[in-house]
Amino acid sequence: MKCPRICKAKAINDRTLVIEFTNQEVKKYDILHLLENPMFAPLRQPAFFKNFKVEQGGYGIVWNEDIDLSEYELWKNGMTVAEGDRSVTL
């Protein structure tokens, strides 16, 4: 299955991303489970976590050359945001 690419993303707190995909669906992605992996340890720092970019073409989000998340991971494991959820605005 081909998943949609990322249009835009933002951090809404110190561990949750909100991602809008090319099909207009919006999902929340909590990184808590990633923090058990030493590779993702820098994401525990709020300033570092909030400093990411959407990869050109929308194929993922990138913090640095070592830390990134693919659009597939964010799409497959993100939680769909209900329409009208005012806690989430992009």
N, C-alpha and C positions, 0 to 999 in steps of 0.2 A: 504494500500500500504506500502510495506517495503521500506524504503529509504536507500541509501548507507551510509556507515560509513565514518568517517573522517580519511584520511591518514595523512594530515599535515595541519597546519594553521599558519598564521602570521598576525600581525597588520601592515597595510601599512601606517597608519597615526594615529591620536589620537582618532579615533572613527570607523575605518573601518577594518574589518577582511577579509582576503582572505583564503578560505578553499578549499583544494583539497579532493575530495571524492574517495571512492574505485572504482567507475566506471570511474575515470579519469576526471570527470567534475569538473570545478573550478567555485566557486561562491564568490561574494563579499557580505558582510553583514554589514550594517551600524547600529550601536547601538543607534543612536540618539533618536529613539522612546522609547527605554528602560529607558532613563535617566529621564523620567517623573515619574518613579516608584522609591520611596525612597530606595527600596532594592538595586537598581543598581547605586545609587549615587556615590559609590567609583570609578566607571568606568569613572567618569569625570576627574580623575587624570590620565594623560597620562602614568606615570610610572606604576601605578597599572594596567591600561587597558592592557598594553603591556606584563604584567607578568602573562601569563596563560599557562596551559598545556592541551594537548589533552588527554582526559581520556583514560585509557587503554582499548583497544578494539575499540576505535574510536566512542564511544557513545555520545560524547559531548566534550565541552571545559570547563575548570574549572579555576576559579580565586582563590577561597577559599571555605571553607565548606558551605558558604551561597550563593555564586554567581556562577552560571554555566549556560550554554546553551546547549540544547540537539542537537544531529545531525539532528533530525526531524525539529526543529525550524530553524536551519541554512540552511538546504536543502530546506524546503518549502518557506521560506521568503528571502533567499539570491537571488541576481541577477546574472544570468549566465554571466560569463566573455566570451566575444567573443574571439575565437581563434585568436592569433596574437595581442592581447591587450598587448603591451609592458610595460604598466604601472604596470602590475601585474606579478611578478615572485616569485615563491615559492622556 
